[in-house]
Amino acid sequence: MLYGIDISEHNGDISLEGYDFVIIRAGYDITADRWFEANCMKAERAGIPYGVYWYSYALTPASAVEEADACLKTISGHDIRCGVWFDMEDADAYKQKHGWKRTKENISAICNAFCQKIENAGYYVGIYASYSWLTGSGQVIDCPKYDKWIAHYGTNNDGKQHGNYSDLGSIHQYTSNPIDKDCMYGSIERYTMTEKKYNLCFGMKVLNISQLPGGSFSHPNFAMDLWGSDKLVDFYFAQGNWKCTAGPWGNNTFFFVSCDKTGKAVPVHCADGKDRIITLALTHSELKYVKTQVGRVYLDGEAMYEEGMKASPGQVITGNHIHLEIAEGIQTSKTYDRTLKVYRMKNELNPVLLMFVNDSFTTVKNTLGATFRHCKTAEYTEVLNGWRKVDGKWYYYKKGKALTGWQKLKWSKGVDWFYFDEDGVMLTGMQYLPWKRKYSWYYLDDKTGAMLTGSLKMTCEFNQSGALTGGTKS
C-alpha cells in the first residue's frame, strides 16, 4: 500500500517529503488553482508521482464539459501519473443554493460528462466523493465505469485508517486533520494511460475449433467455427478494444472493428508481423445473454458476443458455436461471392495465419491440427510519448523514440529549449554544445534542464591546473 496527500493553494508551500504520491488540485469551476504549477514543479523535482483533481461547481452535464475543457487546458504538458479525478461534492453548499438537482440521475450524468471528456483526451480518470455518496441509501453517484477515490474519515478523524475500501475504489482519503491524507491500493502503474498495440487474439476462453477455413462442412472461404468448451454457452470476449459497427446481418451477424477506447479505428498486430485495422464478423448468437449493440465500444475483457445453436436448413452444425470471419479494413456487410457461392466480407483474411493465442486468457482444447502463434512470441508493444523519468534521468519520447539534440518542448513552465545527448538523456548545467554546427557554451538549468538566457550569477569550480571542472552552480 502507498501513502500520499492531496493539496491545493490552501495548503501553501507544503513539504512533500516522505510521501509516495501526491494528488494536486488543478482547479475549480473553470479556474486554475494558483499553486498548481508550483506544486507540479515541486513534485517533479522531488521525483514524486502525482495526479490531479478538479473541484466541480457544475450544475448540469453541459457545465461539467466546460469544466473538463478548462481542466485539460490547465494540465496539458504535465507528466500526470496518478490519474485525473473529478471532485464531486458540495462542501460550500454552492450547488444547493443555485438550484442544483440533487438526484442520482443528474449527479451521475454530470460525473459521466466530465469523465468521458477527460478519458477521450487520453487520461486515466476517476471520481472523488464521500463514502455516503457512493453507497447505501445515500448513494447519488452511479458511474460504475469509472474508478473511485473514497473520502471516509471514520468517527474521530484522528489520522488513522478506518477500514479497507479497496472493493469500492483504488484510493482512500482517510483523514483531513491536519491535512488530507490518502492511501492507494495497488500500484501507480494502473493510472498510466499508454498507447498499446494489441495482438489480434481469439476472444474465447477455450479454443475448440470445429471447422477450419476452407475445411469440411459448409465453408469454402476463410470462415472458422469455434465451439468453446462445448458445455452450456461460451462467450467471445474483447481482446483489445472493439467497436460494433453494424448488424444484425444474416443469422445475427455483427461486425466489430479494432479501435481505441474512444471508438477510433486503430491497427492491431497480426501473427504475420503486420499491423492492420481489422474487422471481425461474428455469427449465430441468439442474443440471449450478451445483447450485442451497434455503436458500442467493447473494452478489453468485456463480453461482446455469445455462442448460438441456430442453423439454416441443410447446414451441418454440431452444438453451440460462433462462426468467425476476419477482414482487413472497416467492413459493415458481406457481398455474395459467385465463385465460392457464399456471402463474405471484402478483403477477407485467413484467421489461422493472422490470429494469436493469448496463453494468459485462452486454453487450447482442439485446433484440428492448425498451428497458431502464441502471444509469448510477440508481446504487446508500448508506445511512449512525452516526458519520462527513468532511473533519475529525464527523456522525451515521440512515438516511442527518445529525442536527441536541441528540442523546443512544452513543459509545466511554458515552452523552452532543451538538449538531449545521443542516448536521449536531458543534459543540465554548463554545456559546450553545437548549434547549427557551431559550438558555444550554454547553461541548462541544473534542475529543470531548460536553456537560460540573459544574465546569470554562477559559482565555478576549477582544478589545481586551473581548468574548469564543469562544476558550475547558479
Backbone torsions as a table, in degrees:
resi	resn	phi	psi	omega
1	MET	NA	140.7	-179.9
2	LEU	-108.3	150.0	-177.6
3	TYR	-123.0	138.6	-178.9
4	GLY	-152.8	-171.4	178.4
5	ILE	-134.7	162.1	170.2
6	ASP	-120.3	137.8	-169.9
7	ILE	-135.5	162.5	176.2
8	SER	-149.8	-173.5	178.9
9	GLU	-59.7	-23.8	-178.8
10	HIS	-69.1	-19.7	-179.9
11	ASN	-86.2	-13.7	-179.0
12	GLY	66.6	-150.1	-175.9
13	ASP	-84.4	79.4	-174.3
14	ILE	-93.4	146.2	179.6
15	SER	-77.9	140.8	177.1
16	LEU	-104.5	2.9	-175.2
17	GLU	-62.7	134.3	175.6
18	GLY	92.2	-1.6	-178.7
19	TYR	-105.0	150.6	-179.4
20	ASP	-84.3	-24.9	-179.5
21	PHE	-159.5	167.8	176.6
22	VAL	-145.3	140.5	174.0
23	ILE	-108.2	119.7	-171.9
24	ILE	-107.0	131.3	175.4
25	ARG	-68.3	123.2	177.0
26	ALA	-85.7	-29.5	179.6
27	GLY	172.2	-171.0	179.7
28	TYR	-149.5	150.7	-176.2
29	ASP	51.2	-113.7	174.3
30	ILE	-122.8	26.5	-175.6
31	THR	-116.2	133.0	178.6
32	ALA	-75.6	143.5	174.7
33	ASP	-64.2	132.9	-175.9
34	ARG	-63.0	-27.7	-177.6
35	TRP	-100.0	6.5	-173.4
36	PHE	-59.6	-52.6	-177.7
37	GLU	-61.2	-43.1	-179.1
38	ALA	-64.6	-40.5	-180.0
39	ASN	-68.1	-37.6	176.6
40	CYS	-63.4	-45.2	179.9
41	MET	-62.0	-39.3	179.7
42	LYS	-62.7	-44.3	179.4
43	ALA	-65.0	-41.7	-179.5
44	GLU	-64.5	-42.8	-179.7
45	ARG	-66.8	-31.7	179.8
46	ALA	-84.6	-7.0	-179.3
47	GLY	72.2	26.4	-179.0
48	ILE	-100.7	123.0	178.5
49	PRO	-64.9	144.0	-177.4
50	TYR	-137.6	153.0	169.4
51	GLY	-118.0	-177.4	-179.7
52	VAL	-135.0	157.2	171.6
53	TYR	-133.1	156.3	-178.7
54	TRP	-127.9	116.2	-179.8
55	TYR	-76.8	125.4	-173.2
56	SER	-95.7	136.6	168.8
57	TYR	-115.2	13.2	-175.2
58	ALA	-65.5	135.1	176.9
59	LEU	-101.0	-16.5	-178.0
60	THR	-142.3	163.8	175.2
61	PRO	-58.6	-35.7	-179.5
62	ALA	-63.1	-42.2	179.3
63	SER	-72.2	-25.6	175.7
64	ALA	-67.1	-35.6	176.4
65	VAL	-65.6	-39.1	176.3
66	GLU	-62.3	-39.9	176.8
67	GLU	-64.5	-40.1	179.0
68	ALA	-62.9	-40.2	177.1
69	ASP	-61.4	-43.3	179.0
70	ALA	-65.3	-39.1	178.3
71	CYS	-63.1	-47.5	-178.9
72	LEU	-60.8	-39.6	178.2
73	LYS	-64.2	-39.5	-177.2
74	THR	-70.1	-42.7	-172.8
75	ILE	-89.4	-4.2	-178.5
76	SER	-55.7	132.5	177.4
77	GLY	90.9	-4.5	-178.7
78	HIS	-94.5	149.6	-179.3
79	ASP	-88.4	77.7	-175.0
80	ILE	-85.7	115.7	-173.3
81	ARG	-116.0	-2.6	-179.2
82	CYS	-123.9	25.9	173.0
83	GLY	86.0	165.5	174.1
84	VAL	-111.9	126.8	-172.5
85	TRP	-118.7	133.7	179.7
86	PHE	-93.9	112.7	-176.0
87	ASP	-83.7	100.6	-178.6
88	MET	-104.8	103.4	176.7
89	GLU	-159.4	-177.3	176.2
90	ASP	-141.5	59.3	-172.4
91	ALA	-61.2	-34.2	-177.6
92	ASP	-105.0	10.7	177.7
93	ALA	63.2	17.9	179.4
94	TYR	-60.8	-46.2	-175.9
95	LYS	-64.0	-43.8	179.6
96	GLN	-61.0	-38.9	-178.4
97	LYS	-73.6	-16.8	-175.5
98	HIS	-113.5	32.1	170.6
99	GLY	75.5	24.5	-179.7
100	TRP	-67.6	135.4	177.7
101	LYS	-84.6	103.5	-177.6
102	ARG	-85.1	68.2	177.1
103	THR	-120.1	155.8	178.8
104	LYS	-60.0	-38.4	-177.8
105	GLU	-64.1	-46.6	-176.9
106	ASN	-70.7	-46.1	-178.0
107	ILE	-64.6	-42.5	179.1
108	SER	-64.5	-38.2	179.0
109	ALA	-65.8	-38.3	177.9
110	ILE	-64.3	-45.8	179.1
111	CYS	-62.1	-45.3	-178.8
112	ASN	-63.4	-38.8	-178.6
113	ALA	-63.1	-47.0	178.9
114	PHE	-64.2	-49.6	-174.6
115	CYS	-64.6	-39.2	179.8
116	GLN	-62.3	-41.2	179.7
117	LYS	-63.6	-43.2	-179.6
118	ILE	-68.3	-43.1	179.9
119	GLU	-63.2	-40.1	179.1
120	ASN	-62.9	-24.5	178.7
121	ALA	-83.5	-2.6	174.1
122	GLY	100.6	12.3	-179.1
123	TYR	-102.0	151.4	168.5
124	TYR	-75.5	128.0	-173.7
125	VAL	-130.0	145.8	177.2
126	GLY	-147.6	-178.4	-175.1
127	ILE	-121.3	128.8	172.3
128	TYR	-94.8	129.9	177.3
129	ALA	-162.5	165.0	178.7
130	SER	-74.6	157.3	-179.7
131	TYR	-56.2	-40.5	-176.3
132	SER	-68.6	-28.5	179.2
133	TRP	-76.5	-14.3	-176.2
134	LEU	-107.4	-11.8	-174.0
135	THR	-138.3	165.9	170.5
136	GLY	62.0	-157.3	-177.4
137	SER	-68.9	-19.2	-180.0
138	GLY	-90.4	3.5	-176.0
139	GLN	-62.3	123.2	176.8
140	VAL	-124.8	1.6	178.3
141	ILE	-119.2	117.9	179.1
142	ASP	-125.6	81.2	-176.8
143	CYS	-133.9	71.8	-173.8
144	PRO	-64.3	-19.3	-177.6
145	LYS	-67.7	-28.7	-170.3
146	TYR	-108.4	145.8	179.2
147	ASP	-62.9	159.7	-177.8
148	LYS	-124.1	144.1	170.9
149	TRP	-116.2	109.5	-169.8
150	ILE	-97.0	127.8	174.0
151	ALA	-97.2	113.2	177.5
152	HIS	-150.3	112.0	-171.7
153	TYR	-96.0	-8.5	-173.2
154	GLY	79.2	-158.4	-172.4
155	THR	-92.1	-28.8	-173.4
156	ASN	-120.5	-3.6	175.1
157	ASN	50.2	51.2	-175.5
158	ASP	-97.7	15.4	177.9
159	GLY	87.5	6.0	177.9
160	LYS	-105.9	154.2	176.5
161	GLN	-72.5	139.1	-179.8
162	HIS	-118.8	81.2	177.8
163	GLY	95.3	170.9	178.9
164	ASN	-115.2	122.6	-176.3
165	TYR	-116.3	28.0	-178.3
166	SER	-65.7	-17.9	177.1
167	ASP	-77.0	-15.1	-179.7
168	LEU	-101.0	-32.9	-176.4
169	GLY	-165.6	-176.0	-174.6
170	SER	-101.6	-11.8	178.5
171	ILE	-133.8	140.4	177.6
172	HIS	-122.7	118.3	172.7
173	GLN	-86.6	108.6	-168.9
174	TYR	-102.9	-5.8	175.0
175	THR	-161.2	157.8	171.9
176	SER	-126.8	15.2	-174.7
177	ASN	-124.8	113.8	2.8
178	PRO	-86.4	-14.1	176.1
179	ILE	-132.6	164.7	178.5
180	ASP	-71.1	122.7	178.2
181	LYS	-120.9	147.7	-172.9
182	ASP	-137.1	152.1	169.6
183	CYS	-121.2	144.8	-176.6
184	MET	-114.5	125.1	176.6
185	TYR	-86.4	129.5	179.9
186	GLY	86.5	-164.0	-174.0
187	SER	-103.9	161.3	179.3
188	ILE	-68.2	-25.4	-176.1
189	GLU	-57.6	-25.3	-177.4
190	ARG	-62.8	-23.8	-176.4
191	TYR	-90.0	-3.2	-177.4
192	THR	-81.8	117.5	178.2
193	MET	-95.8	95.0	178.8
194	THR	-106.7	155.4	177.3
195	GLU	-78.0	122.4	179.0
196	LYS	-116.4	135.9	175.0
197	LYS	-101.0	112.5	-173.8
198	TYR	-83.7	146.8	169.2
199	ASN	-71.8	147.9	176.3
200	LEU	-79.1	101.6	-172.5
201	CYS	-116.2	149.3	170.6
202	PHE	-60.6	141.2	-174.9
203	GLY	-101.2	12.6	179.6
204	MET	-102.8	142.4	-177.7
205	LYS	-71.9	-20.5	173.4
206	VAL	-126.5	120.2	178.5
207	LEU	-91.9	106.2	-176.1
208	ASN	-137.4	97.1	-170.0
209	ILE	-89.0	130.2	177.8
210	SER	-105.1	-14.0	176.2
211	GLN	-156.1	132.7	179.3
212	LEU	-95.4	159.9	177.1
213	PRO	-57.3	129.4	178.2
214	GLY	71.9	12.8	-176.0
215	GLY	-90.2	-147.4	-174.9
216	SER	-74.9	-176.9	-179.4
217	PHE	66.2	-126.8	-161.8
218	SER	-109.7	2.9	-170.3
219	HIS	-114.1	103.5	177.8
220	PRO	-86.7	-3.1	-179.0
221	ASN	-102.6	-150.3	-175.8
222	PHE	-92.5	23.4	-178.9
223	ALA	-75.9	150.8	179.8
224	MET	-136.5	137.0	176.9
225	ASP	-105.1	133.9	-177.2
226	LEU	-117.9	122.6	-179.9
227	TRP	-81.9	-31.6	-170.5
228	GLY	74.8	-144.5	-178.6
229	SER	-76.2	-13.5	-177.4
230	ASP	65.0	23.3	173.5
231	LYS	-132.3	129.2	-176.9
232	LEU	56.0	-143.4	-177.2
233	VAL	-115.2	128.7	175.4
234	ASP	-102.7	162.4	-173.8
235	PHE	-121.9	156.0	173.5
236	TYR	-101.9	117.0	-176.6
237	PHE	-101.1	143.1	178.1
238	ALA	-64.2	124.4	170.3
239	GLN	-109.9	102.2	-162.2
240	GLY	92.0	-163.0	-179.6
241	ASN	-114.4	138.0	-176.3
242	TRP	-135.8	133.2	176.4
243	LYS	-104.1	128.8	175.9
244	CYS	-76.1	112.3	-172.1
245	THR	-96.8	-21.5	-177.6
246	ALA	-164.8	159.0	177.0
247	GLY	142.5	175.3	-9.2
248	PRO	-79.5	140.2	172.8
249	TRP	-96.7	-166.7	-177.5
250	GLY	-52.5	138.8	-179.5
251	ASN	56.3	37.1	179.3
252	ASN	58.0	46.0	174.3
253	THR	-79.8	129.8	174.1
254	PHE	-122.0	149.0	-177.7
255	PHE	-110.7	134.9	-177.6
256	PHE	-128.3	131.8	-178.6
257	VAL	-112.8	136.7	177.4
258	SER	-61.5	134.5	-173.2
259	CYS	-152.5	174.1	170.3
260	ASP	-90.4	-173.0	-175.3
261	LYS	-67.4	-18.4	179.9
262	THR	-89.8	-6.9	-178.0
263	GLY	97.5	-0.4	177.7
264	LYS	-73.9	130.2	-178.1
265	ALA	-62.7	129.9	178.7
266	VAL	-137.1	156.2	179.4
267	PRO	-72.9	153.8	169.2
268	VAL	-119.0	158.8	-177.6
269	HIS	-86.3	123.6	-177.8
270	CYS	-97.3	160.0	-174.2
271	ALA	-67.3	-16.1	176.9
272	ASP	-87.5	6.6	176.1
273	GLY	92.6	-3.4	-178.6
274	LYS	-101.1	153.6	176.7
275	ASP	-103.6	129.2	-176.8
276	ARG	-141.1	149.7	163.1
277	ILE	-76.3	126.2	-171.4
278	ILE	-119.3	141.5	169.7
279	THR	-111.5	129.9	171.5
280	LEU	-100.8	134.1	170.5
281	ALA	-111.7	117.5	-179.1
282	LEU	-114.6	134.6	-170.5
283	THR	-132.1	152.1	171.2
284	HIS	93.6	5.3	175.4
285	SER	-64.7	142.8	173.3
286	GLU	-92.7	0.5	177.8
287	LEU	56.4	33.9	-178.3
288	LYS	-82.5	-40.8	-176.8
289	TYR	-108.1	-49.7	179.5
290	VAL	-100.4	111.1	-179.1
291	LYS	-87.8	79.7	-177.5
292	THR	-54.1	133.2	-174.4
293	GLN	-123.3	128.4	175.9
294	VAL	-67.2	134.5	179.7
295	GLY	94.9	-15.0	-178.9
296	ARG	-81.4	143.1	173.4
297	VAL	-96.9	120.1	177.8
298	TYR	-94.8	114.2	-175.9
299	LEU	-81.0	158.9	-177.0
300	ASP	-46.1	121.2	178.2
301	GLY	98.8	-11.7	-178.7
302	GLU	-82.3	144.1	174.3
303	ALA	-72.5	124.4	-176.3
304	MET	-116.4	-10.9	-177.3
305	TYR	-161.6	164.5	180.0
306	GLU	-138.3	161.3	175.8
307	GLU	-69.4	152.5	172.9
308	GLY	-137.2	169.3	-176.0
309	MET	-122.2	2.7	-176.9
310	LYS	-72.3	141.8	178.0
311	ALA	-139.2	141.9	175.9
312	SER	-74.4	156.4	179.8
313	PRO	-55.7	133.9	177.9
314	GLY	92.8	-13.4	179.1
315	GLN	-79.8	147.3	176.4
316	VAL	-102.5	104.0	-178.3
317	ILE	-130.0	129.4	180.0
318	THR	-110.1	106.6	175.1
319	GLY	73.6	-178.8	179.7
320	ASN	-70.6	141.6	-177.8
321	HIS	-162.6	168.6	171.6
322	ILE	-118.4	130.0	176.2
323	HIS	-90.3	119.9	-172.9
324	LEU	-115.7	132.3	169.1
325	GLU	-135.2	149.2	176.5
326	ILE	-130.5	153.9	179.5
327	ALA	-149.2	158.9	177.6
328	GLU	-85.6	141.6	179.1
329	GLY	86.2	-178.3	-178.4
330	ILE	-89.2	116.7	179.8
331	GLN	-117.9	145.3	179.0
332	THR	-130.5	1.9	-179.9
333	SER	-163.9	177.5	175.9
334	LYS	-119.7	157.0	174.6
335	THR	-124.8	158.8	-175.9
336	TYR	-81.6	124.4	176.5
337	ASP	-91.4	107.7	-174.8
338	ARG	-69.2	-25.6	179.6
339	THR	-73.4	-49.4	-179.2
340	LEU	-86.7	-15.0	179.7
341	LYS	61.9	45.3	175.7
342	VAL	-142.6	158.9	171.5
343	TYR	-86.9	134.1	-177.7
344	ARG	-152.2	161.3	177.1
345	MET	-78.2	158.8	171.0
346	LYS	-71.0	152.5	177.9
347	ASN	55.4	38.1	-177.9
348	GLU	-69.0	145.0	-175.8
349	LEU	-125.8	161.4	-178.8
350	ASN	-85.9	114.5	-177.6
351	PRO	-63.5	-26.3	177.8
352	VAL	-61.9	-35.1	-177.4
353	LEU	-88.9	-19.6	-172.0
354	LEU	-107.7	-20.3	-170.5
355	MET	-104.8	142.8	177.6
356	PHE	-95.0	164.1	166.5
357	VAL	-108.1	122.2	177.6
358	ASN	-88.7	103.7	-173.5
359	ASP	-61.8	-28.0	-179.4
360	SER	-79.6	-5.7	-177.3
361	PHE	-122.6	-42.6	-171.2
362	THR	-108.6	133.5	171.5
363	THR	-99.5	128.0	-178.6
364	VAL	-86.8	121.5	179.1
365	LYS	-105.9	-41.3	-178.4
366	ASN	-158.8	129.8	178.5
367	THR	-118.2	3.1	-176.2
368	LEU	55.2	28.3	177.3
369	GLY	92.7	-5.1	178.8
370	ALA	-72.2	146.4	179.2
371	THR	-109.0	126.4	-178.8
372	PHE	-116.5	150.1	170.0
373	ARG	-78.5	149.1	-179.7
374	HIS	-110.1	154.4	-175.5
375	CYS	-59.3	-27.1	-178.7
376	LYS	-62.7	-18.4	178.0
377	THR	-91.7	-6.2	179.4
378	ALA	-157.4	81.1	-176.2
379	GLU	-69.0	165.0	174.6
380	TYR	-58.1	146.3	176.2
381	THR	-107.6	141.2	-179.7
382	GLU	-109.1	125.3	-179.2
383	VAL	-100.0	113.9	-178.9
384	LEU	-86.2	143.7	175.3
385	ASN	-142.7	140.6	175.7
386	GLY	85.8	-165.3	-176.7
387	TRP	-71.9	137.2	174.6
388	ARG	-142.0	136.6	176.8
389	LYS	-106.5	119.2	-177.0
390	VAL	-126.1	121.8	179.7
391	ASP	51.6	40.6	176.7
392	GLY	81.3	1.3	-179.3
393	LYS	-115.4	143.8	-178.5
394	TRP	-94.6	139.1	175.6
395	TYR	-131.4	160.9	172.4
396	TYR	-129.5	121.3	-175.4
397	TYR	-105.8	145.1	173.3
398	LYS	-134.2	112.7	-176.8
399	LYS	51.8	44.3	174.5
400	GLY	86.9	-6.7	-177.6
401	LYS	-108.9	130.4	178.4
402	ALA	-74.1	128.1	-179.4
403	LEU	-73.9	152.3	177.2
404	THR	-130.9	164.7	179.0
405	GLY	73.8	-162.7	178.4
406	TRP	-72.8	134.7	178.8
407	GLN	-141.1	130.7	175.4
408	LYS	-94.4	111.1	-169.1
409	LEU	-128.9	154.5	175.9
410	LYS	-87.5	136.1	175.3
411	TRP	-145.4	-169.0	-170.7
412	SER	-64.9	-19.2	-179.0
413	LYS	-104.6	6.2	179.6
414	GLY	128.8	-135.1	-180.0
415	VAL	-126.7	126.4	-177.6
416	ASP	-144.8	168.4	175.6
417	TRP	-88.3	138.2	175.6
418	PHE	-131.8	157.5	178.0
419	TYR	-124.9	132.1	-179.9
420	PHE	-119.4	133.5	-178.9
421	ASP	-72.8	-174.6	-174.4
422	GLU	-66.0	-18.4	176.4
423	ASP	-93.1	-0.4	-180.0
424	GLY	89.9	5.8	-178.8
425	VAL	-81.4	130.2	177.5
426	MET	-70.0	129.6	-179.7
427	LEU	-91.4	154.4	177.2
428	THR	-135.6	166.4	176.7
429	GLY	77.4	-166.2	179.9
430	MET	-72.6	125.3	-177.0
431	GLN	-138.2	140.8	176.5
432	TYR	-97.3	104.9	-167.8
433	LEU	-130.0	154.8	177.7
434	PRO	-82.9	144.0	170.5
435	TRP	-137.9	110.9	-175.1
436	LYS	53.2	48.6	175.4
437	ARG	72.6	0.6	177.9
438	LYS	-110.9	126.3	-177.5
439	TYR	-86.8	141.1	176.0
440	SER	-150.0	166.2	175.1
441	TRP	-85.0	134.3	177.6
442	TYR	-130.3	150.7	174.4
443	TYR	-114.2	120.5	177.4
444	LEU	-105.3	122.6	-174.1
445	ASP	-42.9	131.2	-172.9
446	ASP	-68.0	-11.1	177.8
447	LYS	-112.0	-40.9	-174.9
448	THR	-99.5	-22.8	-177.9
449	GLY	85.5	-6.1	-178.4
450	ALA	-70.4	138.6	179.1
451	MET	-69.0	132.0	-178.9
452	LEU	-99.3	149.4	175.7
453	THR	-129.4	167.8	178.9
454	GLY	82.6	-156.4	-176.3
455	SER	-87.9	145.0	-179.4
456	LEU	-151.5	126.2	175.3
457	LYS	-87.3	131.5	-175.2
458	MET	-134.7	153.1	170.5
459	THR	-107.9	123.3	-176.6
460	CYS	-111.9	145.2	178.1
461	GLU	-110.9	137.1	179.6
462	PHE	-125.4	146.6	178.0
463	ASN	-83.5	-175.6	-174.2
464	GLN	-65.9	-24.2	178.0
465	SER	-84.9	-1.5	178.0
466	GLY	92.0	0.3	-178.5
467	ALA	-79.6	144.0	176.1
468	LEU	-68.4	125.4	-177.1
469	THR	-85.1	-12.3	-176.7
470	GLY	92.8	-2.1	-179.0
471	GLY	-83.0	62.3	-178.1
472	THR	-92.0	144.0	177.6
473	LYS	-134.2	137.4	178.7
474	SER	-86.8	NA	NA
